[in-house]
């Protein structure tokens, strides 16, 4: 028999992360080394915790812990913590399907942060049949997912952006016109960024490239050019300070497509321009100012843009739609809408 919840009690929401290697909590955002997906999940949960009863199940967590992001539990505790109105599964569509079989009357969302690989083409029809709503992190992400799955096999999709801290704003920090910054995992095109930086430095030998690597993935990036400074895994406030000092976030790679690109949005939010390859992933949606787009395969265009920004950087600012307050409002609206009940998801327009 389904448990009866008092009308005034907040809805019980389960966030299920089967991907994490270890437990994580809000302080881990500031200490560094946390991936963008985990940081996003924590920020959203913290923005919702006063309105919903949130329990966050994490693979790799060994003990229960109370947090401003909710009650944090080992993944193995999922079946022992009572019923939930909604379950939100991070990235793993097969886990969402298993939970649908186990909990046929519970609303189940798949919160997707990645582009699925070719071997996942069957996911669309399976999720559609199971009545599972898919949350995408940008409209680009949703469009590319629909193109990948095909119209007939695409489950209901809904877009909610990843959140930025509400207090990220430009300040009076002076910029170093010769300092570029790369602030992502090295698998996100760092080898190509190194090559473009080496080509730049032949013309502008005073340039330096600071590399902030969160450290959760080793990746072969080839020879390291002169002028590169490795910062390692930085606490988030320290990373923001480096963003404020840099002439730009240097990201002219053409290989890795972002579904959102949190670091791109954060840089613009503190007033730092971002050099991104036009037409790749969600770059043009998240960095909507066309002055920040380049052909990442054209060293001459990159040199021209860097020279212009060293003399007079463009004034940029963050998109209000990315603020945590707005993102949490969108999530609260979705969770209260009953978008997926009795195992039948219906599409909810943003």
N, C-alpha and C positions, 0 to 999 in steps of 0.2 A: 504494500500500500504506500502511495506517495505521501511523504510527510506534509503536514499542514503548517504553513508559515503565517505568523501573525501579520495582518495587513500593514502595520506600521513598521515592521522589521525591514531592514534593507535587503534587497535581492542578493542572493549568494552567487558569486561569480568565481569560477575556477579558471586560472590561467595555467596551462599545461605546457611546460617546456621540456620536451624529450631530447633536446639537442645539446644542452649545456654540459660541459665537462665537470663543472663543480658548482656548488651553490654560490649565489651572488646576491648582493643587497645594495641599497642606495649608496653607502659609503664607498663602495667599489668604483663608482663613477668618478669620484674625486681622486682616488688613489692611483688610477691608471690601469691599463691592461685589459679593460673590459670592452667587448665588441659593441658595435653600434646597435645591434638587435637587442642585446641584453639591456643596454642603457635605455633604449626606447621603451622596452617592456616595463622597466622599473619606473620611468618617468610617468608613463600613462597610468600605471597602477597607483602611484602616489597622488596623481591628480584626481583619481576616482575614489580613493579609500574612505573619504568622508561621506560618500553617497551610496556606496555599495559595500557589502561584506565580501572582501576579496581574499581568496586563498591561492597562493602561487606555488605550484608543484614543479620542482626543478630536478632534472637528472643530475646526479653527482652530489646533491645535497645529502648530508648525513644526519642532520638533526633539525627539529622544528625551531623556528625563531619568529618573534613578532617584530614587525617593521612598519614604517609609515607607508610602505608599498603593499601591506597586507600581511597575512600569516604565511610565512615561507615554510614549505614542507618538502620532505623527500618525495620523489616521484612515486615511490612504492606505497605511500600513504593515501593515494588517490581514492581507493575504494573504501577506506576506513573513516572518511571524514564527512559522511552524510551526503545529502542530495544538493544539487545546484540548479539554479534556474538556467544558467548559461555556462558552457565550457568553451574556452578559447585556446586552441591548439597552435603552438608556434611551429610553422614550416612543415611539419611532418604530416602529409595528407593520409598516409596509411594509419597513423595513430588516430587521426580524426575518425576514420572509418571504423576502427576497432571500438572507439568510444560510442559511436552511433549504435553499434550492435548491442553494446552493454547498457546504454542509456537511451532507449528509443524515444522517450518523451522529453528529452532535454534539448534545448537549443544548443547547437554546436557550430562554432565558427572556426575556420582555418585562417589564421593571421599569417599571411605569406610575405616574407621579406626578400625572397630570391626569385630569379627566373628559373623555372624547372628545366632540367635537362631532357634530352630526347627520349630517354627511357621512361619518362613520366607522362607520356601522352595519354595513357589510360586514366589518369587521375581525374580529368574533367567529367567524363561520363559517370565515373564511380561516385564522385562528390555530388553531382547533379541528382543521381538516383537516390543518394542517401539524404538529400535535403540539407546539405551543408553549405552555408554562406561563406564565401571567400573574401577576406579583407585584404585589399591591395594598398600599397603605401604611396602610390601616385597614380594619376590617370594614365600616364605612359605605361606604367607597370600593368594596369588593368587592360589596356588596349593590346599590348604585346602578349599578355596571357591569353586573351580571347583569340588573337590571331594564331597562336600556337596550338590551342585546343580545338579550334573550329567552332563556329556558331552553334551547331547542334549539340556539341558536347561541353559547352561552357556552363558551369554552375552559376548561380546568382553571384554577382560581384558587387562590392561596395568599396569605395575609396576613402581612407582616412590617412592623412599625412603623418609622418613621424614628427614628434614634438621637439621644439627648442625650449630651453629655459626661458621663462618670461623676462628675466632681467638681462639678457644678452643685448647690449646696445653699444654703439660707437662711443669712444671716450677720447681724451686728449693725448693718448700715448703717441709719441713721435714715431714715424715709420722710417725704417732703414731702406733707402731706395735700392740698395744692392743685395738685399736679403730676400730670397724666395723660400717658400715653405711647402713641403709635401707632408701631409698628415693622414696617412692611411696605411693599411696593411700592405706589404710589398707585392702581394699578388694582384693588387689593383693597378698594374701597369708601371711599377717603379722602374723596371728595366728600360722601358721606352722613355720614361721621364729622365732617367740618367743620360740616355743618348741625346735627348733634346737639350738638356742642360749643358752637356759637354760641347755641343755645337754652338750654343749661346756664348759660352765662356771663351771660345776662340775670338769672339768679337768684343766681349765685355769681360775682361779677366778679373775685374773686381767683384763680380757676382758670386754669391754663396748660396748654397741650397741646404737648408736645415730639413732633416728627415725625422719626423716623429712617428715611430713604428709602435703600435700597441703591443706587439710581441706575441700574439696568439697564434701566429703561423709563420713558419720558416719558408723562404722562397728564394730561388736562385735569380739574382738580378744582374749577373754579369759584373764586369769591372766597375769599380767605384771611381767616378771622375774626381779630379782635383776640385777643391772648393766645397765638397760635401761635408756637412757636419751632422753626425748622428746624435739625436736627442734621446733615443730610447722610448720607453713607455712613460708618458707624462701624466701626472694628475690633471684632471680636466681644467681646473683653474689655471694651471701653468701652461697648458696647451692654448688656452684662450689668450694668455699674455703673449705667447709667441705669434699667434694670429694677428694681434694688434700691432706688433712691431714689424711684421713682414710687409714687403711691397705688394705681394700677392700670394694667394694659394696657387701653387704651380702644379697643374693637373692636365697637361696636354697629351694624355694617353688615349689611344684609339681602340684598345682591346677589351677593357673591362667595362661592361654596361651597368650602371647603378640603377637600382629600382627606386631609390630616393637620393642618397648622397648626403648624409647628415652633416659631414664635415664641410661640405660646400655651402649648405644653408647656414651653418654656424659662422663661417667666415664672413659671408655677406651680412649677417646679423650684427657683427661687430664692426662693420664698415670696411672690411678687407675684400678687394676684388678677387675674383677667381678666374683663372685661365683654363677653360675647358674646351674639349673638342665638340664642335657643333654636331648635332644629330645622333649622339651616342646615348643610349639609355634615356634616363630622365634628366640629363644635363640641362636641356633647354627649358624644361618645366620648373626645375628647382632653382636654376640660375637663369631667370627670365630676361635679364638685361642683355641684349644682343651685343653690347660693347665688350662683354666678357667671353664671347665665343670666338674660337679660332679653328683653323684646320690643323689638327694636331700632327699631321704629316708634313707640314710646310714650315721648315725652320726660318725662312725669311719672314713669314707672317708673324711667327712667334717673336722673333727679334724686334720687329717693328712695334708690336704691341708692348713688349717689355720696355723698350726705349721710351715710348710715349708715357707709360705709367710711372717710370722713374722720374720723369719731369713733372707730370701732373696726373696723379692717380684719380680715377673716376670716383665720384661719391656714390656709394651703394648702401643699401640697407636691407634688413630682413623682411620677409614676407609675413604679414600678420597672421596668415592662415596656418603658419607653422608653429605659432606660440602654444605652449602647453595649455594655457587657459582655453583656447579655442579648440584644440585637439581633444582635450578632456570633455568639452561640451559635446563635440560630435560623438565621442564614444558613449557618453551618458545617454544621449538621444537614441543611439542604436540599441543599447542594452535595454532601454525601457520600452522600445517599440514592439517587442515580441516578434522580431524579424524571422525567427526560426523557432517554431513550437510544434510539438507532436511530430517531430522528425520531418517537417515540411518547411524549407526555407523559402521566403519570398524576397524578391529584390527590393532593396531600399535605396532610393535615389539620394545622393548627397545634397 
